[in-house]
Amino acid sequence: MFVVKAIMHKKPEQLLQCSTIQNCGFLPYPTLLTNSSLIIKFHQIITKLSEISRNPTIPTSLAILLLISTTTAQFDWSANPNNAGGLNLGGSYTKQVGTPNHGASGTVFGSGNLNPGNSIRLTDKNYGVGANYHNNGHGLSYQHSQNKHSSTDAVRGTVNLYDNGSSKINANAWGQRTRLHKRQINRVDQYGGNVEWQHRNGHSASLGTNNIPQFNKQTIDANANVNLWKNKDARIDAYGSASHNVGQFQKGRTDWNTGIKFEKRF
């Protein structure tokens, strides 16, 4: 796999503020949030993304309004070959507010397959929006994505269990619902969780479970990443994963995946 990322940052700009908390509405679990400006901003992001997901005819204007209103900009893009042919292209644009320890962000993203055999047209297109809130290692995120076959809404929560500055351990939980268009099964749910270890040098490992109730599928999943080389602009990692089926679907089967990944920052 070959991955390239381009990162751009802007200087902080003046935040767009609501006149009152009442005008901005409120967030679930407000006792977990301590900075009122971040509460306002995160609710603005969620509100705009909800409008985008409900009305796919106006995503561009709402996304621009969302991205201009926050402070730090980041653009990522990637390209890697597709075994079935062509080149998989992906890109995302994220705007952030706050600090690395406490903040919120909004993202728009898209991907597709570029195949010269299709008259240089982008096929298998997927696009969506997302929002994230984080506070001292804890986090909550939401993402909506869609393509010509389905649409998916996903939520994820993270709780930091241990952090000594060089290593940290997080507990993660997630759930998602995919709505299938014109299929015999019109809905697929998925939920799970894991415990993950991360090191500041780029190493990581995780162990968890994932469930798909419609297919009676349950897996035990293990993942690991080892950084082989890096400097301030590039890195090379080796990764591996194993997924063992313990549910009724394909019970006893184990799937393996390994590879080398190169990442470059511009």
KEKE-3310 file (N, C-alpha, C; in steps of 0.2 Angstrom, whole numbers, plus 5000, padded with zeros to 4 digits):
npx = (5004:5003:5003:5000:5000:4994:4997:4990:4990:4982:4983:4976:4959:4946:4933:4917:4903:4889:4875:4868:4868:4856:4852:4860:4856:4858:4870:4870:4874:4880:4887:4900:4907:4917:4921:4913:4913:4918:4908:4897:4903:4905:4892:4887:4894:4889:4875:4876:4881:4871:4861:4867:4867:4854:4849:4855:4856:4862:4875:4888:4887:4884:4895:4905:4902:4903:4917:4924:4921:4929:4945:4959:4965:4966:4971:4970:4976:4975:4982:4981:4985:4972:4967:4958:4959:4964:4966:4964:4958:4957:4952:4951:4945:4948:4943:4947:4945:4950:4962:4976:4973:4959:4946:4936:4930:4927:4923:4924:4923:4929:4930:4935:4937:4949:4950:4958:4952:4939:4936:4943:4935:4929:4924:4914:4911:4912:4906:4905:4902:4909:4910:4919:4923:4935:4942:4955:4960:4949:4935:4922:4913:4905:4899:4894:4891:4889:4885:4881:4875:4872:4869:4877:4877:4888:4894:4906:4915:4928:4938:4950:4962:4974:4989:5005:5013:5022:5017:5000:4984:4968:4951:4939:4923:4910:4897:4886:4875:4870:4861:4854:4851:4838:4839:4837:4840:4838:4844:4859:4867:4880:4892:4904:4919:4935:4952:4965:4983:4995:5010:5021:5031:5025:5021:5008:4995:4980:4966:4950:4932:4919:4903:4890:4874:4863:4869:4873:4886:4901:4917:4933:4946:4963:4975:4991:5004:5020:5032:5044:5053:5056:5055:5053:5044:5040:5036:5038:5029:5026:5012:4999:4986:4973:4958:4946:4933:4919:4906:4890:4891:4903:4910:4925:4934:4948:4955:4969:4980:4993:5006:5016:5017:5019:5021:5019:5022:5017)
npy = (4994:5011:5027:5044:5059:5076:5090:5105:5120:5134:5150:5154:5160:5172:5165:5161:5165:5160:5170:5167:5153:5147:5150:5142:5129:5113:5101:5083:5076:5087:5090:5084:5093:5107:5119:5133:5140:5129:5120:5127:5128:5114:5110:5118:5112:5099:5102:5107:5097:5087:5093:5093:5079:5076:5082:5080:5088:5100:5099:5106:5120:5121:5113:5122:5133:5128:5124:5136:5143:5138:5135:5128:5121:5106:5096:5080:5068:5052:5038:5023:5007:4997:4980:4975:4983:4999:5015:5018:5033:5045:5058:5071:5085:5094:5105:5112:5117:5124:5115:5103:5095:5098:5100:5102:5096:5097:5087:5084:5072:5061:5048:5037:5026:5027:5023:5019:5012:5015:5027:5037:5040:5043:5030:5020:5029:5037:5047:5059:5066:5071:5073:5078:5077:5080:5078:5079:5066:5058:5055:5058:5054:5057:5050:5052:5043:5040:5030:5024:5013:5012:5020:5026:5028:5032:5030:5033:5031:5035:5031:5037:5026:5026:5035:5040:5049:5044:5032:5026:5019:5015:5013:5008:5010:5007:5009:5006:5009:5003:5007:4999:5001:4996:4982:4965:4963:4976:4983:4984:4981:4985:4983:4985:4984:4989:4987:4997:5000:5013:5020:5034:5033:5028:5015:5002:4993:4982:4974:4967:4965:4962:4964:4958:4957:4954:4944:4934:4935:4936:4942:4940:4952:4956:4968:4976:4988:4993:5005:5007:5016:5034:5052:5069:5072:5060:5042:5024:5010:4994:4983:4972:4960:4950:4941:4932:4921:4918:4918:4911:4912:4907:4901:4898:4901:4910:4926:4934:4948:4957:4969:4983:5000:5016:5033:5050:5067:5083)
npz = (5000:4996:5003:5003:5011:5012:5021:5027:5036:5044:5052:5068:5067:5070:5080:5075:5085:5094:5100:5112:5123:5122:5109:5102:5106:5114:5120:5122:5138:5145:5157:5155:5148:5148:5143:5137:5125:5116:5118:5111:5099:5095:5095:5084:5074:5074:5071:5058:5051:5053:5045:5033:5030:5030:5019:5004:4993:4996:5001:4998:5000:5014:5020:5016:5024:5037:5037:5036:5047:5058:5065:5063:5048:5039:5026:5018:5007:4998:4989:4982:4974:4966:4968:4959:4948:4942:4951:4968:4975:4988:4998:5011:5021:5035:5048:5063:5080:5096:5107:5106:5117:5121:5111:5096:5080:5062:5047:5030:5017:5004:4991:4978:4963:4951:4935:4920:4910:4911:4904:4911:4921:4938:4948:4959:4970:4986:4999:5012:5029:5045:5063:5078:5095:5108:5124:5134:5131:5131:5120:5107:5093:5077:5061:5045:5030:5012:4997:4980:4983:4997:5013:5028:5046:5059:5076:5088:5103:5115:5129:5139:5148:5153:5154:5152:5146:5136:5133:5130:5135:5129:5129:5118:5110:5098:5086:5072:5059:5044:5029:5016:4999:4989:4992:4997:5011:5020:5030:5040:5055:5066:5079:5093:5102:5109:5117:5117:5114:5113:5107:5108:5099:5088:5088:5090:5097:5097:5104:5102:5100:5087:5081:5070:5070:5061:5053:5061:5065:5074:5079:5085:5086:5082:5081:5075:5074:5069:5069:5058:5052:5053:5050:5051:5041:5034:5035:5038:5041:5047:5047:5054:5056:5063:5062:5070:5069:5079:5080:5074:5060:5048:5058:5067:5057:5052:5048:5040:5039:5032:5030:5022:5025:5018:5022:5018:5022:5016)
capx = (5000:5006:4999:5003:4996:4996:4994:4990:4988:4981:4983:4969:4955:4941:4928:4910:4900:4881:4873:4867:4868:4849:4851:4864:4854:4863:4873:4869:4879:4884:4892:4906:4910:4919:4922:4907:4914:4918:4901:4894:4906:4903:4884:4886:4896:4884:4869:4877:4882:4864:4857:4870:4865:4846:4848:4861:4857:4866:4881:4894:4887:4884:4901:4910:4900:4906:4924:4926:4920:4933:4952:4964:4963:4970:4969:4973:4974:4979:4982:4984:4982:4966:4968:4953:4961:4964:4969:4959:4959:4953:4953:4947:4947:4946:4944:4947:4945:4953:4969:4976:4970:4952:4943:4931:4932:4922:4927:4921:4928:4927:4934:4933:4942:4951:4952:4958:4947:4932:4937:4946:4930:4929:4919:4914:4912:4909:4907:4902:4904:4910:4912:4923:4925:4939:4944:4960:4961:4942:4932:4916:4913:4899:4901:4889:4894:4885:4887:4875:4872:4870:4871:4879:4878:4892:4896:4912:4917:4934:4939:4958:4963:4981:4993:5011:5017:5025:5012:4993:4979:4962:4945:4935:4916:4907:4891:4885:4869:4870:4854:4855:4846:4835:4842:4833:4841:4838:4848:4864:4870:4887:4894:4909:4924:4942:4956:4971:4989:4998:5016:5022:5035:5021:5019:5001:4992:4973:4962:4943:4927:4915:4897:4885:4868:4859:4872:4875:4893:4905:4924:4939:4951:4969:4979:4997:5007:5026:5035:5051:5058:5052:5058:5048:5040:5039:5037:5037:5026:5023:5006:4997:4979:4970:4951:4944:4926:4917:4899:4888:4893:4910:4913:4931:4938:4953:4958:4975:4982:4999:5008:5020:5014:5023:5017:5023:5018:5020)
capy = (5000:5017:5032:5051:5064:5083:5094:5112:5124:5141:5154:5155:5165:5173:5161:5163:5164:5162:5176:5164:5146:5145:5150:5137:5123:5110:5095:5078:5075:5094:5090:5082:5098:5112:5126:5135:5141:5123:5117:5130:5126:5107:5109:5121:5107:5093:5104:5108:5090:5084:5096:5090:5072:5075:5086:5079:5092:5106:5098:5110:5126:5120:5111:5128:5137:5124:5124:5143:5145:5136:5138:5125:5117:5100:5092:5074:5064:5046:5035:5016:5003:4992:4974:4974:4988:5006:5018:5021:5039:5047:5065:5074:5092:5095:5111:5111:5122:5122:5113:5096:5092:5099:5104:5099:5097:5094:5084:5082:5067:5058:5043:5033:5022:5030:5017:5021:5008:5018:5033:5041:5042:5041:5026:5017:5035:5037:5053:5060:5071:5069:5078:5074:5081:5077:5081:5075:5059:5055:5058:5056:5056:5054:5051:5050:5042:5037:5029:5023:5007:5012:5026:5023:5032:5028:5034:5030:5034:5033:5033:5035:5023:5026:5039:5042:5054:5040:5026:5027:5014:5018:5009:5011:5007:5009:5006:5009:5007:5004:5006:4997:5003:4991:4975:4960:4965:4984:4986:4980:4985:4983:4986:4982:4988:4986:4990:4999:5003:5017:5023:5040:5032:5026:5008:5002:4986:4982:4968:4968:4961:4966:4960:4960:4953:4951:4938:4930:4935:4939:4941:4943:4955:4958:4972:4978:4992:4994:5010:5005:5022:5040:5058:5074:5072:5053:5036:5018:5006:4987:4981:4965:4960:4944:4941:4925:4921:4914:4917:4905:4913:4905:4899:4895:4904:4916:4930:4937:4953:4960:4974:4989:5006:5022:5039:5056:5073:5089)
capz = (5000:4996:5005:5003:5014:5011:5027:5027:5042:5044:5058:5071:5065:5075:5080:5075:5091:5095:5105:5118:5123:5120:5102:5099:5108:5119:5119:5127:5143:5146:5162:5153:5144:5153:5139:5134:5117:5113:5118:5106:5092:5093:5093:5078:5069:5074:5068:5051:5048:5052:5039:5027:5029:5028:5013:5000:4987:4998:5005:4997:5004:5021:5022:5016:5030:5043:5037:5036:5054:5063:5065:5060:5042:5037:5020:5018:5002:4998:4982:4982:4968:4967:4965:4953:4943:4943:4957:4973:4977:4993:5001:5017:5023:5042:5052:5070:5085:5102:5108:5106:5123:5121:5105:5092:5073:5057:5042:5024:5014:4998:4988:4972:4960:4945:4931:4913:4906:4912:4901:4916:4926:4945:4950:4966:4974:4992:5002:5019:5034:5051:5068:5083:5101:5112:5130:5138:5130:5130:5114:5105:5086:5073:5054:5040:5023:5007:4990:4977:4986:5004:5018:5035:5051:5064:5082:5092:5110:5118:5136:5141:5154:5156:5150:5155:5141:5131:5131:5133:5134:5128:5128:5113:5108:5092:5083:5066:5055:5036:5026:5010:4994:4984:4993:5001:5018:5020:5036:5043:5061:5068:5085:5096:5106:5110:5121:5112:5117:5108:5109:5105:5093:5082:5088:5093:5097:5100:5105:5103:5096:5083:5080:5065:5072:5055:5050:5067:5065:5079:5078:5090:5082:5085:5077:5078:5070:5071:5065:5056:5051:5052:5051:5053:5035:5032:5040:5036:5046:5046:5051:5054:5059:5063:5064:5072:5069:5085:5080:5069:5053:5047:5064:5067:5052:5054:5042:5042:5034:5034:5024:5024:5023:5018:5022:5017:5023:5012)
cpx = (5004:5001:5003:4998:4999:4993:4995:4987:4987:4981:4976:4965:4950:4935:4921:4906:4892:4880:4872:4867:4861:4848:4855:4861:4858:4865:4871:4875:4883:4888:4899:4910:4911:4920:4916:4908:4915:4912:4897:4896:4904:4896:4883:4888:4891:4877:4870:4878:4875:4860:4860:4867:4858:4845:4854:4862:4861:4872:4887:4893:4887:4891:4906:4908:4903:4914:4927:4926:4924:4940:4958:4962:4968:4967:4973:4971:4978:4978:4985:4981:4976:4968:4964:4954:4960:4967:4964:4962:4955:4956:4949:4950:4944:4947:4943:4947:4947:4960:4969:4973:4962:4950:4938:4933:4926:4926:4922:4926:4925:4932:4931:4939:4943:4954:4952:4954:4940:4932:4939:4940:4931:4923:4919:4914:4908:4911:4903:4905:4905:4911:4915:4924:4929:4941:4949:4960:4954:4939:4925:4915:4907:4902:4895:4892:4889:4888:4881:4872:4869:4872:4872:4880:4882:4894:4902:4914:4924:4935:4947:4958:4969:4985:4999:5016:5020:5020:5005:4989:4972:4957:4940:4928:4913:4901:4889:4878:4870:4863:4856:4849:4844:4838:4837:4834:4842:4842:4853:4867:4876:4889:4900:4913:4931:4946:4963:4977:4992:5005:5018:5027:5032:5019:5012:4999:4985:4970:4955:4938:4922:4909:4892:4879:4864:4862:4875:4883:4896:4912:4928:4944:4957:4973:4986:5000:5014:5030:5042:5056:5053:5057:5052:5042:5037:5040:5035:5035:5025:5017:5003:4990:4977:4963:4948:4937:4923:4909:4897:4890:4901:4913:4920:4936:4942:4956:4964:4976:4988:5002:5013:5017:5019:5019:5021:5019:5022:5018)
cpy = (5006:5023:5039:5055:5071:5087:5101:5115:5131:5144:5154:5161:5167:5168:5164:5161:5165:5167:5173:5156:5143:5145:5145:5130:5120:5104:5089:5078:5082:5094:5087:5087:5104:5119:5128:5136:5135:5119:5120:5128:5119:5106:5112:5115:5101:5095:5105:5101:5086:5087:5093:5083:5071:5078:5085:5084:5099:5105:5103:5117:5126:5118:5117:5132:5134:5125:5131:5145:5143:5138:5135:5120:5112:5097:5086:5071:5057:5043:5028:5012:4998:4986:4972:4978:4995:5008:5020:5028:5041:5054:5067:5081:5093:5102:5110:5118:5120:5120:5106:5092:5093:5103:5100:5100:5094:5092:5083:5077:5064:5053:5040:5030:5025:5024:5019:5018:5010:5025:5039:5044:5039:5037:5024:5023:5034:5044:5054:5065:5068:5074:5074:5079:5077:5081:5077:5068:5055:5058:5055:5058:5053:5055:5048:5049:5039:5035:5027:5017:5007:5019:5023:5029:5029:5033:5030:5034:5031:5036:5032:5032:5024:5031:5042:5047:5050:5035:5028:5021:5017:5012:5012:5007:5010:5006:5010:5006:5008:5003:5005:4998:4997:4984:4971:4962:4972:4987:4981:4984:4981:4987:4982:4987:4985:4990:4991:5002:5007:5019:5029:5039:5029:5018:5008:4994:4986:4975:4969:4963:4965:4961:4963:4955:4950:4945:4933:4930:4939:4937:4943:4945:4957:4962:4975:4982:4993:4999:5007:5010:5028:5046:5063:5074:5065:5048:5030:5013:4999:4986:4974:4965:4952:4944:4934:4925:4916:4914:4911:4906:4912:4904:4895:4897:4910:4919:4934:4942:4956:4965:4979:4995:5012:5028:5045:5062:5079:5096)
cpz = (5000:4998:5005:5006:5013:5017:5026:5033:5041:5051:5061:5068:5071:5075:5079:5081:5091:5100:5112:5118:5120:5112:5099:5101:5113:5117:5124:5132:5144:5152:5161:5150:5148:5149:5135:5127:5113:5113:5112:5099:5090:5091:5086:5072:5068:5070:5060:5048:5048:5046:5033:5025:5028:5021:5008:4995:4989:5002:5004:5001:5011:5024:5021:5022:5036:5043:5038:5043:5059:5062:5062:5054:5041:5031:5019:5011:5001:4991:4983:4976:4971:4964:4959:4947:4945:4949:4962:4976:4983:4996:5007:5018:5030:5044:5059:5074:5092:5102:5107:5111:5124:5115:5102:5084:5068:5051:5036:5020:5008:4995:4982:4969:4953:4940:4923:4908:4907:4909:4906:4920:4933:4946:4957:4971:4980:4995:5008:5023:5040:5056:5074:5089:5105:5118:5134:5138:5129:5124:5112:5097:5082:5065:5050:5033:5019:5001:4987:4979:4993:5007:5025:5040:5057:5070:5085:5098:5112:5125:5137:5148:5158:5151:5154:5151:5135:5128:5134:5131:5134:5127:5123:5112:5102:5090:5077:5063:5048:5033:5019:5005:4989:4985:4997:5009:5017:5025:5039:5049:5063:5074:5088:5100:5106:5115:5117:5116:5111:5111:5105:5099:5087:5082:5091:5092:5100:5100:5106:5100:5092:5081:5074:5066:5066:5052:5055:5067:5071:5079:5084:5085:5085:5080:5080:5072:5073:5067:5064:5055:5050:5053:5052:5047:5032:5037:5036:5041:5043:5050:5050:5058:5059:5066:5065:5073:5075:5085:5075:5062:5052:5053:5064:5062:5055:5048:5044:5037:5037:5028:5027:5021:5023:5018:5022:5018:5019:5016)
residu = (MET:PHE:VAL:VAL:LYS:ALA:ILE:MET:HIS:LYS:LYS:PRO:GLU:GLN:LEU:LEU:GLN:CYS:SER:THR:ILE:GLN:ASN:CYS:GLY:PHE:LEU:PRO:TYR:PRO:THR:LEU:LEU:THR:ASN:SER:SER:LEU:ILE:ILE:LYS:PHE:HIS:GLN:ILE:ILE:THR:LYS:LEU:SER:GLU:ILE:SER:ARG:ASN:PRO:THR:ILE:PRO:THR:SER:LEU:ALA:ILE:LEU:LEU:LEU:ILE:SER:THR:THR:THR:ALA:GLN:PHE:ASP:TRP:SER:ALA:ASN:PRO:ASN:ASN:ALA:GLY:GLY:LEU:ASN:LEU:GLY:GLY:SER:TYR:THR:LYS:GLN:VAL:GLY:THR:PRO:ASN:HIS:GLY:ALA:SER:GLY:THR:VAL:PHE:GLY:SER:GLY:ASN:LEU:ASN:PRO:GLY:ASN:SER:ILE:ARG:LEU:THR:ASP:LYS:ASN:TYR:GLY:VAL:GLY:ALA:ASN:TYR:HIS:ASN:ASN:GLY:HIS:GLY:LEU:SER:TYR:GLN:HIS:SER:GLN:ASN:LYS:HIS:SER:SER:THR:ASP:ALA:VAL:ARG:GLY:THR:VAL:ASN:LEU:TYR:ASP:ASN:GLY:SER:SER:LYS:ILE:ASN:ALA:ASN:ALA:TRP:GLY:GLN:ARG:THR:ARG:LEU:HIS:LYS:ARG:GLN:ILE:ASN:ARG:VAL:ASP:GLN:TYR:GLY:GLY:ASN:VAL:GLU:TRP:GLN:HIS:ARG:ASN:GLY:HIS:SER:ALA:SER:LEU:GLY:THR:ASN:ASN:ILE:PRO:GLN:PHE:ASN:LYS:GLN:THR:ILE:ASP:ALA:ASN:ALA:ASN:VAL:ASN:LEU:TRP:LYS:ASN:LYS:ASP:ALA:ARG:ILE:ASP:ALA:TYR:GLY:SER:ALA:SER:HIS:ASN:VAL:GLY:GLN:PHE:GLN:LYS:GLY:ARG:THR:ASP:TRP:ASN:THR:GLY:ILE:LYS:PHE:GLU:LYS:ARG:PHE)
# end
